[in-house]
Amino acid sequence: MKKYLRLLALLVILGLFVMGQSGCTGCGGGGVTGDTTKPNVIITSPANNSTVSWTITIQATATDNVGVVKVEFYIDSNKVGEDTSTPYEYNWNTTSYTNGTHTITAKAYDNAGNIGESAIVTVNINNAPRAVLIDDIHQNSDTFGGYSVTQVYATLISKLQSMGYMVRLASVVGFNPSISNYSIVLLPVPFLPYSDSEIQALVSFVNAGGKLIMQGDSYSGDPTNTNLNNLSNALHAGITFNMDIVLDYTNNFGGSNQFPFYQWPLISNFVSHPTTAGVNTIVLFSSCSLSAQTPAIPIAYASSSAYTSASLSRGNIIVAAVAEIGRGKVIAIGDASLFCDDVGNILGNSPINLYNNMTFFENIINW
C-alpha cells in the first residue's frame, strides 16, 4: 500500500513538473510563458509640435504578437489614464495645465507583462480666454449701410455666445487684441487704416496663438481692402484682397432681378480643410477675390462661370483662404455680408442662415 502511495505521489509531482514546463496562454495570472516581445505603440493624435487647447482626444494604436491588454497615457511622465480596448483613447482637459510645452507618451502592455513605450509627442498648450473681440471702431459700419455692427451681426453674436464665447466690441472695451484677453479677433471691412501700434498688436496676437478673421469687400473705391492688405503684409500671411468684385451669371443667388444682386455667386468648390467640413454651398454678397501665396492656402473657389470685374477672367477665383502663422491662424474672406443679418429686409432671409453659411462660420470658430 505504501509502495502504491509513493508511486502515486511521484506521478503527481511529475505531472506538475510537465505542466510547469509546457506553460499555457491565459492561465489565471500566469500570462504567456516565454513571450518576451514588447507591444508596439504609436500616438496618432495630436501631432508632434502641434498647438492644442481646451479638451482634446489623445489617440494611440498598439499591436503585439499575442495581444494588447491595455494602453496607458502619460502627460509630462505622469500617468493620467488608460484604455483596455481599441480605439485606445484618452480625453485630456488641457485647461488644468499651464500654457506652454508639454509631453505625451503612451505605454502598451501584453498579457505576459511586456511593456512597449511610444515616442514622445510634444505639444504646446494655448488656452486663451474664450472671448471674441469685434472691431467696430474703424468705420466698419460704412459698408453695412449705416447699421451698427451689433445690428448686422446679431445672429453671429448670439451664435458665438451659444458656443461659450464672450463677445466684446472694440467701441466698448477698446481695441486691445491681446492673447491674454481674447482667442479670436474679427475685423469686418475696416474703412479706417490700422495704426502701426494696432498692426503690431495684431501680429503679436496671431503669433502668440490667436485667431484672426479678416473680411474684405467688393471694390468700389473704398480703402477697406488696402487696410487689410497692409495688415496681411505685416503678418506675412501671403493673402491679398483684390480690388474687384466677383459675379456669376450662372451659379448665383438669384434673389433680385436688379443688377448686380442676381449675380451674387453661389460657392460650391471647396478644398478639404477643417473650415470647410460639411460645407456644400455658401452664398457671397458683394465679394472681392483673393490672391494666396505661401503660407496661405485657398479653401474656397468661385465656379467656372464666375468672373471678376477687374479682369473679366474666369476660373480659379479664390474667395476664401487661410494661413497658419506662428502659433495662430488667419482666415480671410472676400465678403463681410455672408455672416450678417438681413437688417434692411432686402433678401427675405439673413445671409448667415442661407445655405451652409452658418456651418462655415462655426467651422472657422472651431478650427
Beta strands, then each sheet from edge to edge (+ up, - down):
strand 1: 40-45
strand 2: 50-52
strand 3: 55-63
strand 4: 68-75
strand 5: 78-83
strand 6: 88-93
strand 7: 100-110
strand 8: 115-117
strand 9: 121-125
strand 10: 131-134
strand 11: 166-169
strand 12: 184-188
strand 13: 211-215
strand 14: 239-241
strand 15: 246-248
strand 16: 266-267
strand 17: 269-270
strand 18: 282-283
strand 19: 290-292
strand 20: 297-301
strand 21: 306-308
strand 22: 318-325
strand 23: 328-333
sheet 1: 1+ 3- 6+
sheet 2: 2+ 9+ 7- 4+ 5-
sheet 3: 2+ 9+ 7- 8+
sheet 4: 11+ 10+ 12+ 13+ 23+ 22- 20+ 17-
sheet 5: 14+ 19-
sheet 6: 15+ 21-
sheet 7: 16+ 18-
end
